[in-house]
Amino acid sequence: MKCRYFGTDGIRGRFGGDFLNEEFVEKFGRALGYWFQAQGKVGEILIGRDTRDSGPKIERALVKGLLEGGLTIILEGIVPTPALSYLIKESGAMGGVMITASHNPAEDNGLKVFGKEGKKLKLEDEVEIESFLEKKKASSARVLSQIKKREDLEIYIKFVKNLLPKDCLKGWKIVVDTANGATVQTVHEVFKYFGSELINIGNEPEGININEGVGSEHPEKLVAVVKATQAHLGISYDGDGDRVLVCDDKGKVAPGDQLLGILALQGLREGKLKKKTLVTTIQSNGGLDWSLNAKGCQVVRVDVGDRNVLYAMEALGCSLGGESSGHVIYSDLLKSGDGLVTGLKLCECLLKTKKSLKELCEDIQLFPQKILNLRVKEKKALERLVHVQKVLSELKESFGEKGHVLVRYSGTESMIRLLVEHAQEAIAKEGMERLMKAVSEDLEIIKNA
């Protein structure tokens, strides 16, 4: 079961190109409307977007297509992705669409689709939606009497404000980078409510500057400002606000796996980590497992993608999960990764333990890791890569529980991703060299791409 348009996290691409353009979006909206209609109950569909200047164009095309589904369309305007997910859940809507390309540059855009309770769709749902793409336009379209515009963002902000006591961060100087994206309003309002002194970066969205040298993919400015202002903490978000990156008072960035480990241990201490288990993906560092296992916490791994994390959490009855990229899900609170909630949960941990972020990071010792992304001419099936499979088998056998090897293709690009980690850096380096050689024997690498 494979999708043509949906990737690991929705549909994404350069807007205006051969693939992601207004014609396709209208067609997709029609298919999505038919799919929602097929669920057996006609209701509200919420639509949100980030700050890209292509957002309104995509919104209009999407609505035009959706109108044939007999749905009530609610335009929420600019909202973070987790806010839209929360509003879907709270309003009892059938689902929604977030128009965003997340951490990608401003020229890109995309569509993240949510179902009931604000959950991202399962793969089988996406396959079914794509099957409707070739359905012909209805001869007599069911046009709605109205498309509603609502501004429900304050409902989400009120929810987030209830997570911690008012003014609990008084005396804290925090640098926040909102990536010129969808979290500019929410992050500022919430952190001011908690009493912190804010230093803002990336808080002037212009439609063409989202993620441009700012945000979770570009922590350099955050680190520099934290150092220059002697701030307590630095927090950076991606363009749509479902991911977060943090650095300590010295400007040292905490890897996403350390953040996950810190939050898991805090949940364990408080007796709030259900099943004493953290759910993460196959990309997470093996040192995370070692560190948490030593404290009595289990780690369960699933395929890459925050939706895979969520559905595994629900199946296992777990309350915390996430990815090394900074997606963190507190499923008892909401059904999406939320950078703002994650940042506040970290602040709560710092308050309760009275420790610095540096001290908390010391509890999660990560293995040395080697990562390489190679562009390839053709994505041949991994099981057909004879040399790669041989080296993979040998490395896994020799590493045992002291290391981890991963080979996978990018979901959106002609690229193969290699990851090798081991408790000893020299062994990790040697393993990567062997794996690179095997890949070059099985695939045609595109150099200088």
Secondary structure as UniProt FT lines:
FT   TURN            8..9
FT   STRAND          10..14
FT   TURN            15..16
FT   HELIX           22..38
FT   TURN            39..40
FT   STRAND          44..49
FT   TURN            53..54
FT   HELIX           55..66
FT   HELIX           67..69
FT   STRAND          72..78
FT   HELIX           81..91
FT   STRAND          95..99
FT   TURN            102..103
FT   TURN            106..107
FT   STRAND          108..114
FT   HELIX           116..118
FT   HELIX           123..131
FT   TURN            132..134
FT   STRAND          148..149
FT   HELIX           153..161
FT   TURN            162..163
FT   TURN            166..171
FT   STRAND          173..177
FT   TURN            179..180
FT   TURN            182..183
FT   HELIX           184..193
FT   TURN            194..195
FT   STRAND          197..201
FT   TURN            210..211
FT   TURN            216..217
FT   HELIX           220..229
FT   STRAND          233..237
FT   TURN            239..240
FT   STRAND          243..247
FT   TURN            249..250
FT   STRAND          253..254
FT   HELIX           256..270
FT   HELIX           274..276
FT   STRAND          277..281
FT   TURN            282..283
FT   HELIX           286..293
FT   TURN            294..296
FT   STRAND          298..302
FT   HELIX           306..316
FT   STRAND          320..322
FT   TURN            324..325
FT   STRAND          327..330
FT   TURN            331..333
FT   HELIX           339..353
FT   HELIX           357..361
FT   TURN            362..363
FT   STRAND          369..376
FT   HELIX           382..384
FT   HELIX           386..399
FT   HELIX           400..402
FT   STRAND          403..409
FT   STRAND          415..422
FT   HELIX           425..442
FT   TURN            447..448
//
